[in-house]
Every structure is written in structure tokens, then in C-alpha cells.
């Protein structure tokens, strides 16, 4: 039985982002808030997010939460609402990014 | 050295001295220094004889400053757990013991107070000419500055990593004065941190020329085969010249030399040895070897150190999960913080040892010291008792969770702090992975991904034998593809999420719902639950038992801790308010997180009973929900558990319908009250081992009988207990404990006339202590600020309290007497040796 090893890599190179369709489940709150058109859609369906995302406790974590993962703690929206938001988000023009 | 003097020594020194007894010709025994001060040798205790002042001031670092009015303390010491001065004359007072209702940290830091504190210590050395003298601090919370004889030696922001200074250039042949300023200021911690020099301090008197580097020895198991275990030893030496020899000697768990390697000394020396018929280290059989390292010139030993280690191979893959020496092993884990409840953060070895013992007794085989490096004593206890460790560095990188947290220092300090953690702890066999962060803000940004790579890569450079992990909550980011040059071997071009793309093993915080879907979508990913809600335990372990690829789980938390007060437990609210999220918000006087399986004093809580059944420690347990006040309902908090107790003593609830929860591995349960069968219920797969009965409360005997396939599996009884009648003391040891570094725990219970603990009882008890022992703490597991934890009176919680004594350095009998109104007093006599 040989011990596994975890050698260091050669150098850092930014990983390349995989193209994706904008959806709630693959987009952080921070990213949504950076796109006014997308954020407007979200707030129209879930207006309580305006207050929640301005909370000093949550602000540092906006990049680590999606609308859905926030529901673990709030449980205030239904799958139907998420589907309706996703449907509207899918109509927005795509954003080309090579890095996250 | 007499037997008594060994008893009064620090245990670590005793071990080192014993291990090295055969080679003490050149170097005096560590810690055997007389009044003239320490002589040559490593790891000489420097805990005793400090002066302390809580508060700031000018000129305290000056050698001539008169500190005669300051308190005498021996470290480990935590000023935040000490009583505060009485607050303003308000009713009620804002100050209760160490807790201040107006403290800036609020629930996060248990309403305790940090601030600035100063330590000073005078000492002399009997060091030979040419010696190099270093001081090692295992941990100071936080932002410490150290002066020797008025000369600033350095500044260390981290409150959790060890650090050392070279005293040599500023030493005086006569009196020397060390001054340490400690500043725990602002909002810097999300939990109770403690304040001060809360871990050990050591003095190393080393050869100026040619010595073993600090944390310079690393030993790893490379292969285990029929012929034995192949070990690789790497040793870093400083100022090494020609003609020196490096000797590495391996002793087996019984202390016998089983291998010795001798090679010419070089700055970076590598040696390989094979140990025949090795005793492997595992959680079940934690066999510890010792590696003695000597740097010699001829027969003269210039420097020596000893490192405990274990021979084991821990591997991870997506097919079998984790294996230890080839045996698939699930991580039965729990997260903990570093405080010791009533002791605050003071890291006494005995407290660390006890903490590990309590975890092992409840079936845990793994622990996540959250979210920072723990004390060396804790890691040694894990090695000795067989508790696997997920060692963690950071709670933040360079984006803050709080305004004054470690993010302020991250860019300047991460490399040195990470290096200190890895190099100082790499030989502990209990450590199975390194975590580079917990729920890190900004981790999904481009800069965050680069930081992830830099940290992971630095760990791989320092220790390529263990995987790197991190605890990822919520959103793991979008899919990205790493390049050949930056990826882990075999993962170039393999898409994964930004948060985890450079991690070898991934920790999931509260993501049970994602486990199976992620395993399908990212089949190459190796992962485990790095945090979970206590109430999800049955579902988690149901899945974990069915899925070889899932490594296991760490519950938040295995033990109660100070701070993050009231994230656990439950509250009673009017029924109309039950759905309001604000109903479960915590506030003063909550000071305890109260989400642990084990309470602040070491007793299992009801969720632990459920876990006992889940993990097979018990086939059957009963708990009864505390009847809510009329008109109210119980709402369990996010990290909480229903307020249920293994008790059938509910005075005042006669005739009320109570919820009786039964946890069992059986398939049917029968509930009986006073020999009358109330109901028999099946336990189906969907029940996950838990069924609930309703029973009208009547004093007497409640009994549950579990069956499997029609055969009785187990039975448990809860009897109604009588009125409080007496006090019972149960020392956890009756001899030993005289050393200043030693602690002795004494369990205190209020019992009825039949000797049964009275559950739910809160009663004031008074202590009288005589003999050579110091009262270190007297308190309970209460989640509330109920008073001092260092005074001679305490209020029981659930009929229990805990007394902790510290040795005085003198042997002799100690008499402990505890009294309470209307109770027969209890007396215990200890022999401090």
C-alpha cells in the first residue's frame, strides 16, 4: 500500500469559465446585483431580497449565496417563483466571460 | 529525580525527559532549572511567574517599570472569562460575572469583553556562552507585541498560530524582563475567542551554531507492505557545518528503539528507514512511535528533539471514500470551537485531553477544530486517543466577515501563519487533511479563486502527504476548467465549481440536499459534510451508510461553546408568533451557542442520545419534550434541537399530554406507563429511527421496549425523581493534579433521597475549598449568563454543576465541601500528588 501524494502545481493560471445560461441556481446574489436588468427581475418577484441583501451580516456573503441557497435559512419563496424568474432571466442577452 | 518531582512537572516535559533519558549526557533535563533560571535545552516551561494588568497604559514595556501592583498569574490565562467589575447601578445590572449585557460583541462573543492586557515576566538564565535563546508562544489572542528588556521583538496578529522570537541579541546576563501587550480590540471574532496568553509558553536554549530548525523534522509513512513500513524523514538544520552527524532514532509504542539512521548532517537532510512489523495508527488502535532527532559532533549531542508520530496511510477516492491503512472508514465527525466553557479559552492540557475523551465516548472518530489552529496539547490528545482531525487555518481570507477580523492581516500574514500551522503539526497522525478556509467571503471571485490556488499550493509544497480541503457553504460558484499548469494532477480540463476547483477533498456545509446530485454531476469530486444541522443527523447517516463515496459528516457542533449564543436550542413563543423568523432570534442573557451534542460541562444532551442510536452505541433511548408554558409552543432554532430530556419528572404537568420521543434501531416500540401499555408503534424506514408518542403525565415509571423481528431488543426506563435532598461530588480523579499546569474536574449533582439526580433543577450551591488547590472554575452548562464562573458559588443547570481545580505546585490533601439550602452537604477529599 503506497501513500497518496498531493504535489504542488506548476503555476497559477486563471481557470476558464464554462459558458452557461443565466439561472438563479448558477448565479450568486452578488453577480445578479451587478446586472441591473437581472436584479430588477429578481426584485420584482422577491421584493424582500432588497432588504435582506442590504443586511450587514449578509453583505460579505453575497458571492456565496444564490437566491435558492438563501432559502435554506428563509424559506419564503416557492419553486414556481424561481421558475418564473429563470424564464425571464433566460431572455436577457448573454454575458461573455472567460474567467469567473 | 524523585517520583514526586515527576508528578509536579508538566506532563509534556515528563514525556520528553523520559523518552530522552538515555541520551542526557550532554544536555540537562528540560525544566530542571533551579533558581538561577533555565539552562540549555528545548521546551522549558515558561508559564509561571507572570505579572498581569488588564487595561492599557504607557511605558509598561520598560524594564524598570514597577509592576509590583500587578496581579501574579501563571499561564494559560484568559482574562475574558474573569469577572468584570460591577457595572453601573442599574436594575438589573448589565454585568453578570464575566458577561456584560452591553459588550460590543453581543451574542457573537458571549457578551464577554476583550480589550488590552499586559503581561510582564522577570527571569534569569544560566545559559552557556554561545547559546541561542528563543521564546515560543503557542498562542496569544491576539495582536501581541513582545519586548525583551525594552527592545521590541515583534508583532504577531494571529490569535491562533504559534510563533517564536530570538531573545539572544537583547539578553542580559542578569535580570531580564519580558513584556507582552495583547490587544483584543473591535469586532474581530464571530465566536468567543478569549483574551491573553491562553496557551503555553516555552523557552528553548539552543546551540548558537548548528541546531535543528524549529518544526524542522517531518516524518511520513510512504508505504506499508509485508516487509514493513517505509518511512521518510526530512530534517532541516540551521547553521550546520562540516563534520556533524544527524541521528534519527525510532522508538516503538513501548519505548524500545526499533531503528536508527545516521547520516552526515546537511541543511536539508533526508533519511529513509523501514520498520518491520509496525503497529499501525488508527482511531481504534492509536499506536504512537517516537522519532528522536540528534545533531552530533562525534559523541557529543549538540541538539536534540523528539516528535511523536504514527505509522498510517490515509487515502481518499470516489469509490471507497476514505481508507485508513486500507480499511474504509466513515468520518463520524463533530465541529468544535477552542474554548473550554467554564475555563474560557485557557488551554490546559488536561482540559484538551478531557475534551477529546468526551468526544470519543460519544462515538466521534473525527473532529474539526473550527476555524483555526488548536493547541498542540489538543492535537497530542487526538493522537493518543485516536481522533481524526480536519485541521483548519482561516475563517476569512482578505474579504472581511467583521470589520476588525483577520482579513485586515491576511495579505501580510497568510503565508507565515499557514506555514506555522502545517510545519508545527505535520507529524500528528491524527491530522488527515488541511482546510484552507471556512465559508470564505469572496471565494468565487477571480481573486478568490487565485487565493484558493495559492493557499492550496502552499500547503502542497509544505506537506504533499495530505489533501487540501475547505468548508463550502451555499453556492460553490460557476463551472470553470483549470489548465494543465495550475490543476491538480489528473484534473486539467475537468470542470468543477470555482469554490472547489483546486481542492483535493471538498467540505460541504449544510448541503445534504445536494450530495447525490453533485455526485452524479461531478463524479470525480471527493466530498464530505463539513458542517451539518444536528436535526439532520438521521437523514445524513442514512445516506452516508448507503454511499461508499460519501466520506462522512461533521455536525455543528459536537460540543457547546461560548459565543454565537443561542443559535441552538429552542424558544417558547405564543402560537401566533411561531412562523415569525424573528421569534427565534437570540439575545441577552444567552451566552452559549447551545447547539452541541455535549454540553459545556461534558454531559450528553438529548441530540446526543439520538446520535447514540444512529451510530449504534445504543439500541434505544427516550426523551420527553419539556411541556411548553400554557398558550405557547416550542420553536426549534436553525441549529437547535427540541428541549427534550431523558426525564419523567415534570412537576406541575400532571395530566398534561407530553410528547415522548423514542430513538431506536428496532422496528417496533412499545411505551408503558406505570406497568400499563400505552401504545405500540412500528418504526419504518421513513421514520429514520424515531417515533413519537403522546402520553398524559403521571408520576411513576415510563418505560419503552424496543423490538426487532418480534424479539425484544432493549428497554429503557425513566422514573419520576423525588425532591432535592443532598449533593453528590464525583471527582474525575482522586489523586494527582498538584502541578500548576494540571486541572482536576469534579462533577457536582443535586440528588433525591434515593440518590438520583434531580433533573431541571436550578439551585445555588456554595463551595468551601481547603488545601493546596486553586479554584479555577465553578459553574454549570447553563446557556445563560447566570453569574461568575470563578466564584465560590454556582447555580446548577439540570441539577448539575462542575468544579475545576488547579494545582498549586504543592502536594497534600484537598478538602472540597459543597452546600446548598435544604440539602445534605457533600465533602470530597483529594490527594494532590
Boltz contact constraints between the chains, C-beta under 6 A:
constraints:
  - contact:
      token1: [A, 1]
      token2: [B, 224]
      max_distance: 6.0
  - contact:
      token1: [A, 1]
      token2: [B, 313]
      max_distance: 6.0
  - contact:
      token1: [A, 1]
      token2: [B, 326]
      max_distance: 6.0
  - contact:
      token1: [A, 2]
      token2: [B, 223]
      max_distance: 6.0
  - contact:
      token1: [A, 3]
      token2: [B, 221]
      max_distance: 6.0
  - contact:
      token1: [A, 3]
      token2: [B, 222]
      max_distance: 6.0
  - contact:
      token1: [A, 3]
      token2: [B, 313]
      max_distance: 6.0
  - contact:
      token1: [A, 4]
      token2: [B, 315]
      max_distance: 6.0
  - contact:
      token1: [A, 5]
      token2: [B, 464]
      max_distance: 6.0
  - contact:
      token1: [A, 6]
      token2: [B, 460]
      max_distance: 6.0
  - contact:
      token1: [A, 6]
      token2: [B, 464]
      max_distance: 6.0
  - contact:
      token1: [A, 6]
      token2: [B, 467]
      max_distance: 6.0
  - contact:
      token1: [A, 6]
      token2: [B, 504]
      max_distance: 6.0
  - contact:
      token1: [A, 7]
      token2: [B, 464]
      max_distance: 6.0
  - contact:
      token1: [A, 8]
      token2: [B, 457]
      max_distance: 6.0
  - contact:
      token1: [A, 8]
      token2: [B, 460]
      max_distance: 6.0
  - contact:
      token1: [A, 8]
      token2: [B, 461]
      max_distance: 6.0
  - contact:
      token1: [A, 9]
      token2: [B, 457]
      max_distance: 6.0
  - contact:
      token1: [A, 9]
      token2: [B, 486]
      max_distance: 6.0
  - contact:
      token1: [A, 10]
      token2: [B, 485]
      max_distance: 6.0
  - contact:
      token1: [A, 11]
      token2: [B, 485]
      max_distance: 6.0
  - contact:
      token1: [A, 12]
      token2: [B, 450]
      max_distance: 6.0
  - contact:
      token1: [A, 12]
      token2: [B, 453]
      max_distance: 6.0
  - contact:
      token1: [A, 12]
      token2: [B, 486]
      max_distance: 6.0
  - contact:
      token1: [A, 13]
      token2: [B, 483]
      max_distance: 6.0
  - contact:
      token1: [A, 13]
      token2: [B, 485]
      max_distance: 6.0
  - contact:
      token1: [A, 13]
      token2: [B, 486]
      max_distance: 6.0
  - contact:
      token1: [A, 15]
      token2: [B, 480]
      max_distance: 6.0
  - contact:
      token1: [A, 15]
      token2: [B, 481]
      max_distance: 6.0
  - contact:
      token1: [A, 15]
      token2: [B, 482]
      max_distance: 6.0
  - contact:
      token1: [A, 15]
      token2: [B, 501]
      max_distance: 6.0
  - contact:
      token1: [A, 16]
      token2: [B, 481]
      max_distance: 6.0
  - contact:
      token1: [A, 17]
      token2: [B, 480]
      max_distance: 6.0
  - contact:
      token1: [A, 18]
      token2: [B, 479]
      max_distance: 6.0
  - contact:
      token1: [A, 18]
      token2: [B, 495]
      max_distance: 6.0
  - contact:
      token1: [A, 26]
      token2: [B, 478]
      max_distance: 6.0
  - contact:
      token1: [A, 28]
      token2: [B, 475]
      max_distance: 6.0
  - contact:
      token1: [A, 60]
      token2: [B, 401]
      max_distance: 6.0
  - contact:
      token1: [A, 60]
      token2: [B, 441]
      max_distance: 6.0
  - contact:
      token1: [A, 61]
      token2: [B, 441]
      max_distance: 6.0
  - contact:
      token1: [A, 63]
      token2: [B, 442]
      max_distance: 6.0
  - contact:
      token1: [A, 63]
      token2: [B, 444]
      max_distance: 6.0
  - contact:
      token1: [A, 64]
      token2: [B, 474]
      max_distance: 6.0
  - contact:
      token1: [A, 64]
      token2: [B, 475]
      max_distance: 6.0
  - contact:
      token1: [A, 65]
      token2: [B, 474]
      max_distance: 6.0
  - contact:
      token1: [A, 65]
      token2: [B, 475]
      max_distance: 6.0
  - contact:
      token1: [A, 66]
      token2: [B, 475]
      max_distance: 6.0
  - contact:
      token1: [A, 69]
      token2: [B, 474]
      max_distance: 6.0
  - contact:
      token1: [A, 69]
      token2: [B, 475]
      max_distance: 6.0
  - contact:
      token1: [A, 99]
      token2: [B, 446]
      max_distance: 6.0
  - contact:
      token1: [A, 100]
      token2: [B, 446]
      max_distance: 6.0
  - contact:
      token1: [A, 100]
      token2: [B, 449]
      max_distance: 6.0
  - contact:
      token1: [A, 100]
      token2: [B, 478]
      max_distance: 6.0
  - contact:
      token1: [A, 100]
      token2: [B, 480]
      max_distance: 6.0
  - contact:
      token1: [A, 100]
      token2: [B, 498]
      max_distance: 6.0
